[in-house]
Amino acid sequence: MKLINNLDTLLSDELKLAMWPNCEVFICVCYSSINAVFSLIQEFQVASKIFLLLDTDIDQDQRFSYDSQEWSQHLELNGKFKAE
């Protein structure tokens, strides 16, 4: 296990260094958005399994699905990943 301070480094950079073919990835976060998860797709390609634990009350906190700062891109054609 490795704790990553995202103020010092990017998660994607750490994943590239820590992953190998057919590994299992466990990620625990207090918050993430759909776009943030999908932006890691390339790094996740080498893993056989990915486990994402969200430490939040999803009934009260809907930011995982709809982060207000990313709403403008969710349904736009120029957004890389869109909510449906």
C-alpha positions as CSV (number, residue, x, y, z in Angstrom):
1,M,0.0,0.0,0.0
2,K,1.2,3.5,-0.7
3,L,-0.4,6.8,0.4
4,I,-0.2,9.5,-2.3
5,N,-0.3,13.2,-1.6
6,N,-1.9,14.6,-4.7
7,L,-0.4,18.0,-4.0
8,D,3.1,16.6,-4.6
9,T,2.5,14.1,-7.4
10,L,-0.2,12.9,-9.8
11,L,-2.0,9.6,-9.2
12,S,-1.5,8.7,-12.9
13,D,2.3,9.0,-12.5
14,E,2.3,6.9,-9.4
15,L,0.1,4.2,-11.1
16,K,2.5,4.0,-14.0
17,L,5.4,3.3,-11.6
18,A,3.5,0.9,-9.4
19,M,1.5,-1.3,-11.8
20,W,2.5,-4.4,-13.7
21,P,0.6,-6.7,-16.1
22,N,-2.4,-8.5,-14.5
23,C,-2.0,-6.7,-11.2
24,E,-5.0,-5.9,-9.0
25,V,-5.5,-2.2,-8.1
26,F,-7.2,-1.0,-4.9
27,I,-8.0,2.7,-4.7
28,C,-9.7,4.4,-1.7
29,V,-10.7,8.0,-2.0
30,C,-13.0,10.3,-0.2
31,Y,-14.1,11.9,-3.4
32,S,-13.7,11.3,-7.1
33,S,-15.7,12.2,-10.2
34,I,-16.7,10.2,-13.2
35,N,-14.3,12.1,-15.4
36,A,-11.4,11.6,-12.9
37,V,-11.9,7.8,-12.9
38,F,-12.2,7.6,-16.6
39,S,-9.1,9.8,-17.1
40,L,-7.1,6.9,-15.6
41,I,-8.3,4.3,-18.2
42,Q,-4.9,4.1,-20.0
43,E,-3.1,3.4,-16.7
44,F,-5.7,0.8,-15.7
45,Q,-5.2,-1.2,-19.0
46,V,-2.5,-3.4,-17.5
47,A,-4.5,-4.4,-14.4
48,S,-6.7,-7.5,-14.2
49,K,-9.0,-6.0,-11.6
50,I,-9.7,-2.5,-10.2
51,F,-11.4,-1.9,-6.9
52,L,-12.6,1.6,-6.1
53,L,-13.7,2.3,-2.6
54,L,-15.5,5.7,-2.1
55,D,-15.4,6.8,1.5
56,T,-18.6,8.9,1.3
57,D,-22.3,8.8,1.7
58,I,-23.5,8.5,-1.9
59,D,-27.1,9.1,-0.9
60,Q,-26.1,12.6,0.4
61,D,-23.1,13.4,-1.8
62,Q,-23.8,13.2,-5.5
63,R,-20.6,14.8,-6.7
64,F,-19.3,11.4,-7.9
65,S,-21.9,11.5,-10.7
66,Y,-22.2,15.2,-11.2
67,D,-19.3,17.5,-10.1
68,S,-20.5,21.0,-10.6
69,Q,-17.2,22.0,-12.1
70,E,-17.5,19.2,-14.7
71,W,-21.2,19.6,-15.5
72,S,-20.5,21.8,-18.5
73,Q,-18.6,19.0,-20.2
74,H,-20.7,16.0,-19.3
75,L,-23.3,16.5,-22.1
76,E,-21.2,18.5,-24.5
77,L,-19.8,16.9,-27.6
78,N,-16.3,18.2,-26.8
79,G,-16.1,16.5,-23.4
80,K,-13.9,13.4,-23.5
81,F,-16.2,11.4,-21.2
82,K,-19.9,12.1,-20.9
83,A,-22.6,11.1,-18.3
84,E,-25.6,9.6,-19.9
